[in-house]
């Protein structure tokens, strides 16, 4: 995020710090490194889910929403920060100030809502498997994600009226706050409660209930029915052998544990990496002199970008399905590029073959008075009064004892 939107204050970083070569070097290097890795990783998450049919599950739908929100944060917050650090001034104008600030908070809030959504989905799928048959569906997940994005888009519109371009005493252009700092206190408190405190409290309660089911409760008495219910509700893989119900249940149980661990790690890292920024905003909302140490602000921003970049790493490290899907997607992309090259090469070869065949046949019409002559392989066929005949030379004998075509097979007549 930009320096002046990290804290609820009109005061930006002091020029002596923000213009130092050491700060610029470290800031640009960290932001570019984290953002480039995050952009590539989140794009891969979207591609894996969209190109792999068995990856299109309700949970993965929420993970795609989270990946798109993280991409929004990295592009709208991280990349403008690089230009800010290099130039020491705002270079995107008034429209850029409004749009970039809006997209920053949109990505942040959608990320939080997506995490809350897949936490609730996990709770229903594991603790209420019967209800999950009608609740944990891809179509319902898509409707919830659409509602989340619409709500957040409307909610974040307030930032279009709260920020504006400002020019500092030293002539530096800033994207800063339009009204007094005290008026932002309710906004930040509401954001802090809705998009940080409530999601974390809900996650603690729900993952506690999930852990009780997965680790403390015995396996169901009807393993085949339980496994079937889970496969139908959340499309998780399990051993489908008819006579191996116990092994099928253990496989489904282990799969649910692995997915839940992965999502729990996502929530824990969300809480830890967002804590410095949220704490700083909360403290600066109440103190008379805000804390604006440049290096601490850089640390807060880097934590935010790291949170948006690290989720694909977690999926790849903890999910065998995602790893196999990523390999399959890379193979599809590589084969797609190879197919394009092969088609171009094949087209060139076919054009060359057609030219060779044309030269070999050497078919050309010749007119001689009122009749017609066709030259085929140097043999002329005349037609002065009746239908013109195309006469081909007799075919050579076929080897390996096969029947040699008769002479009648070598003449084709067309009326003209």
C-alpha positions in Angstrom: 0.0 0.0 0.0 1.1 3.5 -0.4 2.7 5.3 2.5 -0.2 7.6 3.2 -2.9 4.9 3.2 -1.2 2.7 5.6 -2.2 4.8 8.6 -5.2 7.0 9.4 -3.3 10.2 9.1 -2.5 13.0 6.6 1.2 12.8 7.5 3.4 10.9 5.1 6.9 9.6 5.4 9.6 12.3 6.0 11.5 13.1 2.8 14.8 12.4 4.4 13.8 8.8 5.0 11.7 8.0 2.0 14.4 9.5 -0.4 17.3 7.6 1.2 19.0 5.2 -1.2 19.1 2.4 1.4 15.4 2.6 2.0 14.6 2.8 -1.7 16.8 -0.2 -2.5 15.4 -2.4 0.2 11.8 -1.4 -0.4 11.9 -1.9 -4.1 13.7 -5.2 -3.8 11.3 -6.7 -1.2 8.1 -5.5 -2.9 9.1 -6.7 -6.3 10.3 -10.1 -5.1 7.2 -10.8 -3.0 4.7 -9.3 -5.5 6.2 -11.1 -8.5 6.1 -14.5 -6.7 2.6 -13.8 -5.5 1.2 -12.8 -8.9 2.7 -15.9 -10.6 1.4 -18.2 -7.8 -2.1 -16.9 -7.7 -2.5 -16.9 -11.4 -1.4 -20.6 -11.3 -4.1 -21.3 -8.6 -6.8 -19.9 -10.9 -5.5 -21.8 -13.9 -5.3 -25.1 -12.0 -8.9 -24.9 -10.8 -10.3 -23.8 -14.2 -8.4 -26.3 -16.3 -8.7 -29.4 -14.0 -12.2 -30.8 -13.8 -11.8 -32.7 -10.5 -10.4 -29.5 -8.8 -13.8 -27.7 -9.3 -15.0 -28.2 -5.7 -16.8 -25.7 -3.4 -13.6 -25.2 -1.3 -11.5 -24.5 -4.4 -14.1 -22.0 -5.6 -13.5 -20.0 -2.5 -9.7 -20.4 -3.0 -10.1 -19.0 -6.5 -11.9 -16.0 -5.0 -9.1 -15.6 -2.5 -6.5 -15.8 -5.2 -8.2 -13.1 -7.3 -8.5 -10.9 -4.2 -4.8 -11.4 -3.5 -3.9 -10.6 -7.0 -5.9 -7.3 -6.6 -3.9 -6.5 -3.5 -0.5 -7.3 -5.1 -1.2 -5.3 -8.3 -3.1 -2.3 -6.8 -1.0 -2.0 -3.6 2.4 -3.5 -4.2 3.3 -2.3 -7.7 2.3 1.4 -7.1 4.4 1.2 -3.9 7.4 0.5 -6.1 6.8 3.7 -8.1 6.2 5.6 -4.9 9.6 4.4 -3.4 11.5 5.2 -6.6 10.1 8.7 -7.3 9.2 9.8 -3.8 5.9 11.3 -5.1 2.5 10.2 -6.4 2.7 9.7 -10.2 -0.8 8.2 -10.9 -2.9 11.4 -10.7 -6.3 12.0 -9.2 -8.0 9.1 -10.9 -5.2 6.8 -9.9 -5.5 7.9 -6.3 -9.2 7.0 -6.2 -9.0 3.8 -8.2 -5.9 2.3 -6.6 -7.1 3.1 -3.1 -10.5 1.5 -3.9 -8.9 -1.6 -5.3 -6.6 -1.9 -2.3 -9.4 -2.1 0.2 -11.5 -4.2 -2.2 -8.8 -6.9 -2.3 -8.2 -6.7 1.4 -11.9 -7.1 2.3 -12.7 -9.8 -0.2 -9.7 -11.8 1.0 -11.1 -11.8 4.5 -14.6 -12.7 3.4 -13.3 -15.6 1.2 -11.4 -17.0 4.2 -14.6 -16.8 6.3 -16.6 -18.5 3.6 -14.4 -21.5 3.2 -14.1 -21.8 7.0 -17.9 -22.0 7.2 -18.0 -24.5 4.3 -15.4 -26.7 6.0 -17.5 -26.7 9.2 -20.7 -27.7 7.4 -19.0 -30.3 5.3 -17.3 -32.1 8.2 -19.7 -31.5 11.1 -23.0 -31.7 9.2 -22.3 -34.1 6.3 -26.0 -34.7 5.6 -26.8 -31.0 5.3 -23.6 -30.6 3.2 -25.2 -32.6 0.4 -27.4 -29.6 -0.4 -25.3 -26.8 1.0 -21.7 -27.7 -0.1 -22.2 -27.4 -3.8 -20.3 -25.6 -6.5 -23.3 -23.6 -7.7 -24.0 -22.4 -4.2 -20.4 -21.5 -3.7 -20.5 -19.4 -6.9 -23.6 -17.6 -5.7 -22.0 -16.8 -2.3 -18.8 -15.6 -4.0 -20.8 -13.3 -6.3 -22.6 -11.9 -3.3 -19.3 -11.3 -1.4 -17.8 -9.4 -4.3 -21.0 -7.3 -4.9 -21.2 -6.4 -1.2 -17.6 -5.6 -0.9 -17.6 -3.5 -4.1 -20.5 -1.4 -2.7 -18.9 -1.2 0.8 -15.6 0.0 -0.5 -17.1 2.8 -2.6 -16.8 5.1 0.5 -13.0 5.4 -0.3 -13.8 7.1 -3.5 -15.0 10.1 -1.4 -12.4 9.9 1.4 -9.1 10.3 -0.5 -7.7 13.0 -2.8 -4.5 14.4 -4.2 -2.5 16.7 -1.9 0.6 18.7 -2.4 3.1 18.8 0.5 5.1 21.9 1.6 8.1 20.5 -0.3 6.1 20.1 -3.5 5.7 16.3 -3.3 2.3 15.1 -4.6 0.5 12.7 -2.2 -2.6 10.5 -2.3 -3.9 11.4 1.1 -7.0 11.8 3.2 -9.6 14.4 2.3 -11.1 15.0 5.7 -9.8 15.3 9.3 -8.1 12.3 10.8 -10.6 11.9 13.6 -13.4 11.3 11.2 -11.7 8.1 10.0 -11.9 6.4 13.5 -15.4 4.8 13.0 -14.4 3.6 9.5 -11.2 1.9 10.7 -12.9 0.4 13.8 -15.7 -1.0 11.6 -13.1 -2.4 9.2 -11.1 -3.9 12.0 -14.2 -5.6 13.5 -15.8 -6.9 10.3 -12.8 -7.9 8.3 -10.4 -9.0 11.0 -11.7 -9.7 14.5 -15.0 -11.4 13.6 -13.5 -13.7 10.9 -10.7 -14.7 13.3 -13.1 -15.4 16.3 -15.4 -17.3 13.9 -12.5 -19.3 12.6 -11.3 -20.2 16.1 -14.7 -21.5 17.1 -15.4 -23.4 13.9 -12.0 -25.0 13.6 -12.3 -26.1 17.2 -15.5 -27.9 16.4 -13.9 -29.4 13.3 -10.9 -30.6 15.3 -13.3 -32.3 17.8 -14.9 -34.2 15.0 -11.8 -35.2 13.1 -9.5 -36.0 16.0 -11.6 -36.8 19.0 -14.7 -38.6 17.5 -14.5 -42.2 16.4 -15.0 -43.1 12.8 -18.7 -43.5 11.7 -20.4 -46.8 12.2 -21.5 -46.9 8.5 -18.3 -46.1 6.7 -19.6 -46.6 3.2 -22.5 -44.3 3.7 -20.3 -41.7 5.4 -17.8 -41.8 2.6 -20.5 -41.5 0.0 -22.0 -38.5 1.7 -18.7 -36.7 1.9 -17.9 -37.5 -1.7 -21.2 -36.1 -2.8 -21.1 -33.0 -0.7 -17.6 -31.8 -1.1 -16.3 -34.0 -4.0 -13.2 -35.2 -2.0 -11.5 -38.3 -3.4 -11.7 -41.6 -1.6 -11.2 -45.2 -2.4 -14.3 -46.3 -4.3 -13.7 -50.0 -4.1 -16.9 -51.8 -3.3 -15.5 -54.3 -0.8 -13.1 -52.0 1.0 -15.4 -49.8 3.1 -13.0 -49.5 6.0 -10.1 -48.4 3.8 -12.4 -46.0 1.9 -13.5 -44.3 5.1 -9.9 -44.0 6.4 -8.9 -42.5 3.1 -11.7 -40.0 3.1 -11.0 -39.2 6.8 -7.4 -38.6 6.0 -8.2 -36.4 3.0 -10.6 -34.2 5.1 -7.9 -33.8 7.8 -5.3 -32.7 5.2 -7.6 -30.2 3.6 -8.6 -28.8 7.0 -5.0 -28.5 8.1 -4.2 -26.6 4.9 -7.0 -24.1 5.3 -6.3 -23.7 9.0 -2.7 -22.7 8.1 -4.1 -20.1 5.7 -6.2 -18.6 8.5 -3.3 -18.6 11.0 -1.0 -16.9 8.5 -3.7 -14.4 7.7 -4.0 -13.5 11.4 -0.3 -13.2 12.0 0.7 -11.3 8.8 -2.2 -8.8 9.1 -1.6 -8.2 12.8 1.1 -5.5 12.5 -0.9 -3.4 10.1 -4.2 -3.8 11.9 -2.5 -3.0 15.3 -0.7 0.0 13.9 -4.0 1.4 12.4 -5.8 0.8 15.7 -3.2 2.5 17.8 -2.8 5.5 15.4 -6.5 6.0 15.5 -6.4 6.9 19.2 -3.0 8.5 19.9 -2.4 12.2 19.3 0.9 11.7 17.4 0.8 8.7 15.0 3.6 6.3 14.9 5.2 6.6 11.4 8.6 4.9 11.5 9.4 4.3 7.8 11.0 0.9 8.3 8.1 -0.4 10.5 5.7 0.8 7.8 7.7 -1.1 5.2 7.6 -4.2 7.5 3.8 -3.9 7.7 3.4 -3.5 4.0 5.7 -6.5 3.3 3.7 -8.7 5.7 0.5 -7.8 3.8 2.1 -8.6 0.4 3.5 -11.8 1.8 0.1 -12.9 3.0 -1.3 -12.4 -0.5 1.7 -14.3 -2.0 2.1 -17.2 0.4 -1.2 -19.0 -0.1 -0.2 -20.7 -3.4 3.0 -22.0 -1.6 0.8 -23.5 1.1 -1.5 -25.2 -1.4 1.5 -26.7 -3.2 3.2 -27.8 0.0 0.2 -29.4 1.7 -2.1 -30.6 -1.1 -1.2 -33.5 -3.4 -4.3 -32.7 -5.5 -3.1 -29.2 -6.1 0.4 -30.3 -7.0 -0.8 -32.9 -9.5 -3.2 -30.3 -10.9 -0.4 -27.8 -11.3 1.7 -30.3 -13.1 -1.2 -31.2 -15.4 -1.9 -27.5 -16.1 1.7 -26.9 -16.9 1.7 -29.9 -19.3 -1.5 -28.6 -20.9 0.0 -25.2 -21.4 3.3 -26.6 -22.8 1.4 -29.0 -25.1 -0.8 -26.1 -26.2 2.2 -24.1 -27.3 3.7 -27.3 -28.9 0.5 -27.9 -30.8 0.5 -24.4 -32.2 4.1 -24.9 -33.4 3.3 -28.3 -34.8 0.3 -27.0 -36.7 2.4 -24.2 -38.3 5.1 -26.7 -39.2 2.5 -29.2 -40.6 0.9 -26.4 -42.6 4.2 -25.6 -44.2 4.9 -29.2 -45.0 1.5 -29.8 -46.5 1.9 -26.7 -48.7 5.2 -28.1 -49.9 3.6 -31.5 -50.5 0.8 -30.1 -52.5 3.3 -28.3 -54.7 5.3 -31.5 -55.3 2.1 -33.4 -56.2 1.1 -30.7 -58.6 4.4 -30.7 -60.3 4.4 -34.6 -60.5 1.0 -34.8 -62.0 1.7 -31.9 -64.4 -2.0 -31.6 -65.5 -2.6 -28.7 -67.9 -5.5 -28.1 -70.4 -4.5 -27.3 -74.0 -6.9 -26.2 -76.7 -6.5 -27.3 -80.3 -9.1 -25.9 -82.7 -12.6 -27.1 -81.7 -11.4 -30.0 -79.6 -9.8 -30.2 -76.2 -6.6 -31.9 -75.1 -5.6 -32.8 -71.6 -2.0 -33.5 -70.9 -1.5 -36.0 -68.0 2.1 -37.0 -67.3 3.0 -36.1 -70.8 0.2 -38.1 -72.5 -2.3 -36.2 -74.6 -6.0 -37.0 -74.6 -8.0 -35.5 -77.5 -11.7 -34.8 -77.7 -12.9 -33.4 -80.9 -16.5 -34.4 -81.1 -17.7 -36.1 -77.9 -17.1 -36.1 -74.2 -13.6 -35.2 -73.1 -11.8 -38.1 -71.5 -9.1 -37.9 -68.8 -6.9 -40.9 -69.5 -4.2 -41.8 -67.0 -1.3 -44.1 -67.6 -1.7 -47.7 -66.5 -0.9 -48.3 -62.9 2.3 -50.3 -62.1 1.8 -53.9 -60.8 1.3 -54.2 -57.1 3.9 -56.2 -55.2 3.4 -58.9 -52.6 1.1 -60.9 -54.7 -1.8 -58.4 -54.7 -4.1 -58.1 -57.6 -3.0 -55.8 -60.4 -5.7 -53.2 -61.3 -7.3 -53.8 -64.7 -7.0 -51.5 -67.6 -10.5 -50.3 -67.2 -9.6 -49.0 -63.8 -7.2 -46.6 -65.3 -9.6 -44.5 -67.4 -12.0 -41.9 -66.0 -14.4 -40.1 -68.3 -16.2 -36.8 -67.5 -18.8 -35.2 -69.8 -18.2 -31.5 -70.7 
